[in-house]
Amino acid sequence: MTWNYENTYLVHIELSNRCNAACPLCPRYVNHSLKVNPELDLDSVSLVNFKKWFPLDFIQKSKSWIFCGTNGDPMMAKDAYEILEYVIKNSKAKIQINTNGSMRDVKFWSKLGKLFAEPCENSRYVVFSVDGLEDTNHIYRRNVKWDNVMKNMKSYIKSGALGIWDFLIFKHNEHQLVEAETLAKKIGITFSPKRPFGFETHEPDVYQDLMVYDENGNFLYRIEPATEQFRLNHSVKKFEISEDKIWLPNDKPTKESIDKKWNDVINNNLKDFEFPERFKGKAVNCKSCHQAGMEIYVDCKGNVMPCCFVGTMHNSNFQNNETLQIRKEINNYGKDKINLNNYSLVEILDSDYLDSVYANRWENAKSDKDKMVYCFSTCSTDHMKDLFVKKDGLPISEIK
């Protein structure tokens, strides 16, 4: 598989890295706290930039758009509706939006619903991430107002558009699954329960609770995984974590200090980094390589990457070796060369960037030392295969 302008038809784009929620696992927050990563340069995609980044001929040939991202909610972008309208008027592409659904007002959601309800050979829908009912949704979706979610969701569905209610299953909300599914049917939205990740450890059959902290690093509460019936990896042993106060970084650093920090961390931590034994002999089944064409991920700053998984690592404060390897290889290639404000989409996709930094570093790499470990960690055969799979595809009421 290789990327080029002609065979790329699918785009996952982050319209904004701003958000009104404070979900503990979101990479925009440091160590599950309420403190936004101070290195995050907050921004949103404007209609002007969107048209500049994606020329009309690309819009017209495109087959699929996912408006989600890794650090924010697309509905935080001021020009979100205008961008969606532009894509719909100029293509027949499938469109998916992921949102917590609590921002904007009912007039906006009704207007968006009518736009999405217009006849099209491909589906256009909104995925509302709502993890519980009125007394539980805020435990993970911190700061999200339940009344706003319900009003907006109902307004959107009432317009005749398609919608999905994504429900992450935790211990604190698993008892509400049947009630939530019943409410979804009443509203007219598809109910889709999902197994969340974030409780796994590097040891098989061992899990850990999700610790939640405030903006000063003080412990607030734990989020526990669902019971054995719904847990992703059927963990049998719990890894205990201290409830002590955690360290949080200082206020906004300078660009120079950020660059120095990452260069120092990369040089110090990757000296003896070896390809993990558990991935040897594995093959990468890239989630961005589809029969319908190749997919790319574009963050709100205009950086082009192969997928949102890589985008999450590149735009986070994670310092594990897999993440640092991605940063190192992008830095070596040239961060300016992957940005749509500096080069056109044609120039970036027809360059050797996505192949030399990623695809050529899979199982066909010259040696284990040259392999991109994060690609194996995320997309190697049989790895994470159940991560986003619903429980047997059955309605919750039929799960025994």
C-alpha positions as CSV (number, residue, x, y, z in Angstrom):
1,M,0.0,0.0,0.0
2,T,1.2,3.5,-0.7
3,W,-0.3,7.0,-0.4
4,N,-0.7,9.4,-3.3
5,Y,-3.1,12.2,-4.3
6,E,-4.9,10.0,-6.8
7,N,-5.7,7.1,-4.5
8,T,-6.6,9.1,-1.4
9,Y,-10.4,9.5,-1.0
10,L,-11.0,9.4,2.7
11,V,-10.3,12.1,5.3
12,H,-10.5,12.2,9.1
13,I,-10.2,15.8,10.1
14,E,-10.0,17.6,13.5
15,L,-11.9,20.9,13.0
16,S,-10.9,22.1,16.5
17,N,-8.7,21.1,19.4
18,R,-11.0,23.1,21.7
19,C,-13.7,21.4,23.8
20,N,-16.2,22.2,26.5
21,A,-15.8,18.8,28.1
22,A,-13.0,17.5,30.2
23,C,-13.0,13.7,29.7
24,P,-10.2,12.2,31.8
25,L,-8.7,10.0,29.1
26,C,-8.6,12.8,26.5
27,P,-5.0,13.7,25.5
28,R,-5.7,17.4,25.7
29,Y,-5.6,17.0,29.5
30,V,-2.5,16.1,31.5
31,N,-2.6,12.9,33.4
32,H,-6.4,12.6,33.7
33,S,-6.6,16.1,35.3
34,L,-8.6,19.2,34.5
35,K,-5.4,20.9,33.3
36,V,-5.1,21.4,29.5
37,N,-1.8,20.4,28.1
38,P,0.1,23.7,28.1
39,E,1.9,22.8,24.9
40,L,-1.4,22.6,23.0
41,D,-1.8,25.5,20.6
42,L,-5.5,26.0,20.6
43,D,-7.0,26.5,17.2
44,S,-9.9,25.7,14.9
45,V,-10.2,25.2,11.1
46,S,-11.8,28.1,9.3
47,L,-13.8,27.8,6.0
48,V,-11.1,29.7,4.3
49,N,-8.4,27.3,5.4
50,F,-10.5,24.3,4.7
51,K,-11.0,25.4,1.1
52,K,-7.3,26.1,0.8
53,W,-6.3,22.8,2.2
54,F,-8.7,20.7,0.2
55,P,-9.1,21.9,-3.4
56,L,-12.5,21.5,-5.1
57,D,-11.3,18.6,-7.2
58,F,-10.4,16.6,-4.1
59,I,-13.8,17.4,-2.4
60,Q,-15.6,16.2,-5.5
61,K,-13.8,12.9,-5.7
62,S,-13.8,12.3,-1.9
63,K,-15.7,9.3,-0.6
64,S,-15.7,9.7,3.2
65,W,-15.2,12.4,5.8
66,I,-14.9,11.9,9.6
67,F,-15.2,15.1,11.6
68,C,-13.8,14.1,15.0
69,G,-10.2,14.6,16.0
70,T,-8.1,13.8,19.0
71,N,-8.1,16.9,21.2
72,G,-11.3,18.6,20.7
73,D,-15.0,18.6,19.5
74,P,-15.7,19.6,15.9
75,M,-18.7,21.6,16.9
76,M,-16.4,24.0,18.7
77,A,-15.2,25.3,15.3
78,K,-17.0,28.5,14.4
79,D,-17.3,27.5,10.7
80,A,-18.4,23.9,11.3
81,Y,-21.7,24.2,9.6
82,E,-20.3,26.1,6.6
83,I,-17.6,23.6,6.1
84,L,-20.1,20.7,6.2
85,E,-22.4,22.5,3.8
86,Y,-19.4,23.1,1.4
87,V,-18.6,19.3,1.4
88,I,-22.2,18.3,0.9
89,K,-22.8,20.7,-1.9
90,N,-19.7,19.5,-3.8
91,S,-19.6,15.8,-3.1
92,K,-21.6,12.6,-2.5
93,A,-19.3,11.5,0.3
94,K,-20.2,9.7,3.4
95,I,-20.0,12.1,6.4
96,Q,-19.6,11.2,10.1
97,I,-19.4,13.7,13.0
98,N,-18.4,12.8,16.5
99,T,-19.5,15.1,19.3
100,N,-20.5,15.2,23.0
101,G,-23.6,17.1,21.7
102,S,-23.8,19.7,24.5
103,M,-22.6,22.8,22.7
104,R,-24.6,25.1,20.3
105,D,-28.4,25.4,20.5
106,V,-31.4,23.6,19.2
107,K,-31.7,25.9,16.2
108,F,-28.2,24.9,15.1
109,W,-28.8,21.2,15.5
110,S,-32.1,21.4,13.7
111,K,-30.4,23.2,10.8
112,L,-27.6,20.7,10.7
113,G,-30.2,17.8,10.8
114,K,-32.0,19.2,7.8
115,L,-28.7,19.5,5.9
116,F,-27.9,15.9,6.7
117,A,-31.4,14.7,5.9
118,E,-31.1,15.8,2.3
119,P,-31.2,12.7,-0.1
120,C,-27.8,11.2,-0.8
121,E,-26.6,7.8,-1.9
122,N,-24.1,7.7,1.1
123,S,-25.0,8.1,4.7
124,R,-24.5,11.3,6.7
125,Y,-24.9,11.1,10.5
126,V,-23.8,12.4,13.9
127,V,-22.4,10.2,16.6
128,F,-23.4,11.6,20.0
129,S,-20.9,10.4,22.7
130,V,-23.2,10.1,25.8
131,D,-21.9,7.7,28.5
132,G,-24.8,7.3,30.8
133,L,-28.0,9.1,31.9
134,E,-28.6,12.3,33.7
135,D,-27.0,11.1,37.0
136,T,-23.9,9.4,35.4
137,N,-22.9,11.0,32.0
138,H,-20.9,13.7,33.7
139,I,-18.7,11.2,35.6
140,Y,-16.7,10.7,32.4
141,R,-18.0,13.5,30.2
142,R,-17.0,16.2,32.8
143,N,-18.6,19.6,32.3
144,V,-21.2,18.3,29.8
145,K,-24.7,19.5,30.7
146,W,-27.3,16.7,30.3
147,D,-30.2,19.0,29.5
148,N,-28.3,20.5,26.6
149,V,-27.3,17.0,25.2
150,M,-30.9,15.8,25.3
151,K,-32.4,19.0,23.7
152,N,-29.8,19.1,21.0
153,M,-30.0,15.4,20.2
154,K,-33.8,15.4,20.0
155,S,-33.7,18.6,17.8
156,Y,-31.3,16.9,15.4
157,I,-33.2,13.6,15.2
158,K,-36.6,15.4,14.8
159,S,-35.3,17.0,11.6
160,G,-35.2,13.5,10.0
161,A,-31.4,13.0,10.0
162,L,-29.5,9.9,11.1
163,G,-27.9,9.7,14.5
164,I,-26.0,7.2,16.7
165,W,-25.8,7.3,20.5
166,D,-22.3,5.9,21.5
167,F,-22.4,4.7,25.0
168,L,-19.0,3.8,26.7
169,I,-19.7,1.1,29.3
170,F,-18.2,1.7,32.8
171,K,-19.0,0.1,36.2
172,H,-20.9,3.3,37.2
173,N,-23.3,3.2,34.2
174,E,-23.6,-0.5,33.1
175,H,-26.8,-0.8,35.1
176,Q,-28.4,1.9,32.9
177,L,-27.9,0.1,29.6
178,V,-31.4,-1.1,29.1
179,E,-32.9,2.2,30.2
180,A,-30.6,4.1,27.9
181,E,-31.4,1.8,25.0
182,T,-35.1,2.4,25.7
183,L,-34.6,6.1,25.7
184,A,-32.7,5.9,22.4
185,K,-35.6,4.1,20.8
186,K,-38.0,6.7,22.0
187,I,-35.9,9.5,20.6
188,G,-35.3,7.6,17.3
189,I,-31.6,7.3,17.5
190,T,-29.5,4.1,17.1
191,F,-28.0,2.9,20.4
192,S,-24.4,1.7,20.2
193,P,-22.7,0.5,23.4
194,K,-18.9,0.3,23.3
195,R,-16.1,-1.1,25.4
196,P,-13.8,1.8,26.5
197,F,-10.1,1.4,26.5
198,G,-7.8,2.9,29.1
199,F,-8.0,0.3,31.8
200,E,-5.4,-2.0,30.3
201,T,-1.8,-2.4,31.5
202,H,1.2,-3.9,29.8
203,E,0.6,-7.2,31.7
204,P,-2.0,-9.6,30.3
205,D,-5.1,-10.1,32.5
206,V,-4.3,-7.1,34.6
207,Y,-6.3,-3.9,34.7
208,Q,-6.2,-0.6,36.6
209,D,-8.8,2.0,37.5
210,L,-8.9,5.4,35.8
211,M,-7.8,8.0,38.4
212,V,-9.4,11.4,38.0
213,Y,-7.8,14.7,39.2
214,D,-8.6,18.4,39.4
215,E,-6.6,21.3,37.8
216,N,-4.1,21.3,40.7
217,G,-3.4,17.5,40.5
218,N,-5.5,16.6,43.6
219,F,-7.2,13.3,43.4
220,L,-11.0,13.4,42.9
221,Y,-12.4,10.0,42.2
222,R,-11.9,6.7,40.4
223,I,-13.6,5.4,37.3
224,E,-13.8,1.6,37.4
225,P,-14.2,-0.7,34.3
226,A,-17.4,-2.5,33.8
227,T,-17.9,-6.0,35.3
228,E,-16.5,-9.1,33.7
229,Q,-19.4,-9.4,31.3
230,F,-18.4,-6.2,29.4
231,R,-14.7,-5.7,30.2
232,L,-12.4,-5.6,27.1
233,N,-9.7,-8.0,28.1
234,H,-11.6,-10.0,30.8
235,S,-9.0,-8.9,33.3
236,V,-8.7,-10.9,36.5
237,K,-6.2,-8.9,38.6
238,K,-6.3,-5.3,39.6
239,F,-3.2,-3.1,39.6
240,E,-3.5,-0.7,42.5
241,I,-2.7,3.0,41.9
242,S,-1.9,5.6,44.6
243,E,-4.4,8.4,45.2
244,D,-1.6,10.9,46.0
245,K,-1.5,14.3,44.4
246,I,0.1,14.2,40.9
247,W,2.6,16.6,39.3
248,L,1.3,18.9,36.6
249,P,3.4,21.1,34.2
250,N,3.7,24.8,34.6
251,D,1.9,27.4,32.5
252,K,2.3,27.9,28.8
253,P,5.9,27.3,27.7
254,T,7.6,29.0,24.7
255,K,8.0,27.2,21.3
256,E,11.8,27.1,21.9
257,S,11.4,25.5,25.3
258,I,8.9,22.9,23.9
259,D,11.3,22.0,21.0
260,K,14.2,21.7,23.5
261,K,12.2,19.5,25.9
262,W,11.2,17.0,23.2
263,N,14.6,16.9,21.6
264,D,16.1,16.2,25.0
265,V,13.5,13.5,25.9
266,I,13.9,11.8,22.5
267,N,17.7,11.8,22.6
268,N,17.8,10.5,26.2
269,N,15.0,7.9,26.0
270,L,15.5,6.3,22.6
271,K,19.2,5.5,22.9
272,D,18.7,1.8,23.6
273,F,15.1,1.5,22.2
274,E,14.6,-1.9,20.7
275,F,11.7,-3.5,18.7
276,P,9.5,-5.3,21.2
277,E,9.7,-9.1,21.2
278,R,5.8,-9.3,21.3
279,F,5.5,-7.8,17.8
280,K,8.2,-9.8,16.0
281,G,6.8,-11.8,13.2
282,K,3.7,-9.7,13.1
283,A,2.3,-7.7,10.2
284,V,0.7,-4.3,10.1
285,N,-2.9,-4.2,9.0
286,C,-3.2,-0.4,8.6
287,K,-6.6,1.0,9.4
288,S,-6.1,3.7,6.9
289,C,-5.7,1.4,3.9
290,H,-9.1,0.6,2.5
291,Q,-10.4,-1.1,-0.6
292,A,-12.1,2.2,-1.4
293,G,-8.8,4.1,-1.2
294,M,-6.3,5.5,1.3
295,E,-7.3,7.6,4.3
296,I,-5.4,10.5,5.9
297,Y,-5.8,12.3,9.2
298,V,-5.5,16.1,9.3
299,D,-5.3,18.0,12.6
300,C,-6.6,21.5,13.1
301,K,-3.1,23.0,12.5
302,G,-3.0,21.4,9.0
303,N,-0.6,18.6,9.8
304,V,-1.1,15.5,7.6
305,M,-0.7,12.0,9.2
306,P,-1.8,8.5,8.3
307,C,-4.4,8.2,11.0
308,C,-5.9,9.7,14.2
309,F,-3.9,7.2,16.3
310,V,-0.6,8.8,15.1
311,G,-2.2,12.2,15.4
312,T,-3.0,11.5,19.1
313,M,0.6,10.6,19.8
314,H,2.0,13.6,17.9
315,N,-0.2,16.1,19.6
316,S,-0.1,14.8,23.2
317,N,2.3,15.0,26.1
318,F,2.9,11.2,26.1
319,Q,6.5,10.3,26.6
320,N,6.6,6.5,26.0
321,N,9.1,5.3,23.5
322,E,6.6,4.5,20.8
323,T,5.3,8.1,20.9
324,L,8.9,9.5,21.0
325,Q,9.8,7.4,17.9
326,I,7.0,9.0,16.0
327,R,8.1,12.5,17.0
328,K,11.7,11.7,16.1
329,E,10.9,10.5,12.6
330,I,8.6,13.4,11.9
331,N,11.2,15.8,13.1
332,N,13.9,14.1,11.0
333,Y,11.6,14.3,7.9
334,G,10.7,18.0,8.6
335,K,7.6,19.1,10.5
336,D,7.1,21.9,8.1
337,K,6.9,19.5,5.1
338,I,3.7,17.8,6.5
339,N,1.7,20.9,7.0
340,L,-1.0,22.1,4.6
341,N,-0.2,25.8,5.3
342,N,3.3,25.3,3.8
343,Y,2.6,22.7,1.1
344,S,-0.4,21.7,-0.9
345,L,-2.3,18.4,-0.4
346,V,-1.0,17.2,-3.7
347,E,2.6,18.0,-2.8
348,I,2.4,16.2,0.6
349,L,0.6,13.1,-0.7
350,D,2.8,12.7,-3.8
351,S,6.0,13.1,-1.7
352,D,7.6,10.1,0.0
353,Y,6.5,11.3,3.4
354,L,3.8,8.8,4.4
355,D,5.7,5.9,2.9
356,S,9.2,6.7,4.2
357,V,8.0,7.6,7.7
358,Y,5.3,4.9,8.1
359,A,4.6,2.3,5.4
360,N,8.2,1.4,4.7
361,R,8.7,0.8,8.4
362,W,6.2,-2.0,8.7
363,E,7.1,-5.7,8.3
364,N,9.1,-5.0,5.1
365,A,11.5,-2.7,7.0
366,K,15.2,-3.4,6.5
367,S,15.6,-4.4,10.1
368,D,13.7,-4.4,13.4
369,K,15.6,-1.3,14.4
370,D,13.9,0.6,11.5
371,K,10.4,-0.5,12.3
372,M,7.7,2.0,13.4
373,V,6.7,0.4,16.7
374,Y,3.5,2.4,17.3
375,C,2.1,1.1,14.0
376,F,2.6,-2.5,15.3
377,S,1.2,-1.5,18.7
378,T,-2.0,-0.2,17.1
379,C,-2.5,-2.1,13.9
380,S,-0.5,-5.3,14.0
381,T,-2.5,-8.5,13.2
382,D,-4.7,-9.7,16.0
383,H,-3.9,-6.6,18.2
384,M,-6.7,-4.5,19.6
385,K,-9.1,-6.4,17.4
386,D,-12.0,-6.1,19.8
387,L,-11.4,-2.5,20.9
388,F,-14.3,-0.9,19.1
389,V,-16.6,-3.8,18.7
390,K,-20.1,-3.9,20.2
391,K,-21.1,-6.8,22.4
392,D,-22.0,-9.4,19.7
393,G,-23.9,-6.8,17.8
394,L,-27.0,-7.5,20.0
395,P,-29.4,-5.1,21.6
396,I,-28.4,-4.6,25.3
397,S,-31.7,-6.2,26.4
398,E,-30.7,-9.4,24.7
399,I,-27.2,-9.7,26.2
400,K,-27.1,-12.5,28.8
